[in-house]
Amino acid sequence: MDRNTNNRNTEIEAISNAIYNLKSENGICNFLLDLLTKSEVETLSKRWRILTMLSEGKTQRDIAQDLKVSLCKVTRGAKILKNNKSVVTKYLIKEKK
């Protein structure tokens, strides 16, 4: 990973490990709802919706309008999907099949 600090990597790895060990969709959902604020859940949900809509072929402008977000937020999602090494991109491609 090329993120800002080793501490951040360690924390993300610890959270990832906790989620992995939950092993149930309900457990993972409840873990995230416990960990994140309402605003964080809304932001994460909207970011995921942007990515899925982009992967479905929706235009950036339509997504921005439909979700009432800035075009910059949608463009960020588009950059993620253009990266063939992105785990998100690989996941969404796999899900479409």
Secondary structure by P-SEA (a helix, b strand, c coil): cccccaaaaaaaaaaaaaaaacccaaaaaaaaaaaccaaaaaaaaaaaaaaaaaaacccaaaaaaaacccaaaaaaaaaaaaccccaaaaaaaaaac
